[in-house]
């Protein structure tokens, strides 16, 4: 299920950019120059609870490493598995694609799910900021 993605997937098969997904019930966050060879991706070890609202926050420090990502589920840091940790090149384009919420080209999207609120930050958010944020926010630093 695609929660958020920012890439040119219809014209760039490598899907350069970033994505926030639900894979097998688990939250996955990735940054990609070219998937899978030049990418960084983490996925929570535990799945989300079915049929319950979840507050998902992803903070990224700009280091191009999986260690620079923290995924929070309901305001608590979630243990993650590192899927890829090989990002060495830029994930941006000369002309940036649009941000898409709930879908991706030729994908199932977020069928049967809802995103209540989305906030983007231009910096990493701290654990204290996550804990202090209103409970109906979904935070995702950009």
C-alpha positions as CSV (number, residue, x, y, z in Angstrom):
1,X,0.0,0.0,0.0
2,X,1.4,3.4,-1.0
3,X,1.0,6.1,1.6
4,X,3.2,8.7,0.1
5,X,5.7,8.8,-2.8
6,X,7.7,11.5,-4.6
7,X,9.2,10.0,-7.8
8,X,8.7,10.0,-11.5
9,X,7.7,6.3,-11.6
10,X,5.8,6.5,-14.9
11,X,8.9,7.7,-16.8
12,X,11.7,6.5,-14.6
13,X,11.6,2.8,-13.8
14,X,14.2,3.2,-11.1
15,X,11.7,5.3,-9.2
16,X,14.3,7.9,-8.0
17,X,12.9,9.8,-5.0
18,X,11.3,8.6,-1.8
19,X,8.4,6.5,-0.6
20,X,6.4,5.6,2.5
21,X,4.7,2.3,2.1
22,X,2.9,-0.5,4.0
23,X,4.4,-3.8,3.0
24,X,2.9,-7.0,4.5
25,X,1.4,-4.8,7.2
26,X,4.7,-3.2,8.1
27,X,5.8,0.4,7.5
28,X,8.6,0.8,5.0
29,X,10.5,4.0,4.1
30,X,12.9,4.3,1.2
31,X,15.1,6.8,-0.6
32,X,16.2,5.7,-4.1
33,X,18.5,6.9,-6.8
34,X,18.0,3.6,-8.7
35,X,16.2,0.7,-7.0
36,X,17.6,-1.6,-5.9
37,X,21.3,-0.9,-6.6
38,X,21.5,2.6,-5.2
39,X,18.9,2.8,-2.5
40,X,18.3,3.0,1.2
41,X,15.2,1.3,2.7
42,X,14.0,0.3,6.2
43,X,10.9,-1.6,7.3
44,X,9.4,-1.9,10.8
45,X,9.9,-5.3,12.4
46,X,6.3,-5.4,13.7
47,X,3.2,-4.9,11.6
48,X,0.6,-2.3,12.1
49,X,-2.6,-3.4,13.9
50,X,-5.4,-4.1,11.4
51,X,-8.4,-1.8,11.3
52,X,-6.9,0.8,13.7
53,X,-5.6,4.3,13.1
54,X,-1.8,4.5,13.4
55,X,0.3,7.7,13.8
56,X,3.3,7.2,11.6
57,X,6.3,9.6,11.8
58,X,9.5,9.2,9.8
59,X,12.5,11.3,10.6
60,X,15.6,11.3,8.3
61,X,18.9,13.1,9.1
62,X,20.2,13.4,5.5
63,X,23.1,11.0,6.0
64,X,22.1,8.7,3.1
65,X,22.2,5.8,5.5
66,X,19.6,3.5,7.1
67,X,21.0,4.5,10.5
68,X,19.8,8.1,9.8
69,X,16.2,7.0,9.7
70,X,13.9,6.7,12.7
71,X,10.4,5.4,12.2
72,X,7.9,6.2,15.0
73,X,4.7,4.3,15.4
74,X,2.2,6.0,17.7
75,X,5.0,8.3,18.9
76,X,7.4,5.5,19.9
77,X,10.5,4.6,18.0
78,X,9.9,1.3,16.1
79,X,12.6,-1.3,15.6
80,X,13.4,-1.7,11.9
81,X,15.0,-4.1,9.5
82,X,17.4,-2.6,7.0
83,X,16.3,-3.8,3.6
84,X,19.0,-1.8,1.6
85,X,21.7,0.5,2.8
86,X,23.5,1.4,-0.5
87,X,22.4,5.0,-1.2
88,X,25.4,6.9,-2.7
89,X,23.9,9.3,-5.2
90,X,21.3,12.0,-5.4
91,X,17.6,11.2,-5.3
92,X,16.4,14.5,-6.8
93,X,15.6,15.5,-10.4
94,X,16.2,18.7,-12.2
95,X,12.5,19.2,-12.4
96,X,10.9,17.7,-9.3
97,X,7.9,15.4,-9.6
98,X,4.7,15.9,-7.7
99,X,4.1,14.4,-4.3
100,X,1.5,11.7,-4.5
101,X,-0.6,10.5,-1.5
102,X,-2.3,7.1,-1.5
103,X,-1.3,6.0,-5.0
104,X,1.6,5.4,-7.4
105,X,1.5,4.8,-11.2
106,X,0.5,1.1,-12.0
107,X,0.2,0.3,-8.3
108,X,-2.7,-0.7,-6.0
109,X,-2.3,2.5,-4.0
110,X,-3.7,2.6,-0.5
111,X,-6.9,0.6,-1.2
112,X,-9.2,0.6,1.8
113,X,-7.1,3.0,3.9
114,X,-7.1,6.6,4.7
115,X,-4.6,9.3,5.4
116,X,-6.0,11.8,7.9
117,X,-3.3,14.5,7.9
118,X,0.1,14.8,6.3
119,X,2.9,17.2,7.4
120,X,6.2,17.6,5.6
121,X,9.3,19.1,7.3
122,X,12.5,20.3,5.7
123,X,14.6,18.9,8.6
124,X,14.7,15.8,10.8
125,X,12.2,15.9,13.7
126,X,13.3,15.0,17.2
127,X,11.7,12.4,19.5
128,X,10.5,15.3,21.7
129,X,8.8,17.0,18.7
130,X,7.1,13.7,17.8
131,X,5.8,13.2,21.4
132,X,4.6,16.9,21.6
133,X,2.8,16.9,18.2
134,X,-1.0,16.8,18.1
135,X,-2.3,13.2,18.1
136,X,-4.0,13.4,14.7
137,X,-0.9,14.3,12.7
138,X,1.1,12.1,10.4
139,X,4.6,13.6,10.3
140,X,7.0,13.0,7.4
141,X,10.0,15.2,7.0
142,X,10.8,16.3,3.4
